[in-house]
Amino acid sequence: MAMNELWAYRDPGWRDVDTDGYRVEALDGTIGHIRGAVSAPGGSYVVVDTGPWIFGKKVLLPAGLIDRVHPEEGKVYVERTKDAVKEAPGFDEDRAADEAYLAEVGDYYAILGGARIVSV
């Protein structure tokens, strides 16, 4: 069985950190705040609220894009630019467990680089 590292936390201990409300830092600045997380063996991710309700949106961010978690600072650092996160497919709560939806989101981020397949 293969697991896409895009959907797995780099540090398994991050799965146990309650990151709800943490500020999300992209490569080029703050992108928003975490508004939920799902930690599952087949696909872990956080939901990022990218801004004020009228201008922002919620996006799903695969756990493998998280570079660092700093509980003391209340920040999560991700390996993508602000624009890359803002332009990601919007978070669809009704489809959050749908494999086709997760594949669509995964494909978006994989095209930008960084997805690696490994055997487990």
Secondary structure, 3 states (H helix, E strand, C coil): CEEEHHHCCCCHHHHHCCCCCCEEEECCEEEEEEEEEECCCCCCEEEEECCCCCCCCEEEEEHHHEEEEECCCCEEEECCCHHHHHCCCECCHHHCCCHHHHHHHHHHHHHCCCCCEEEC
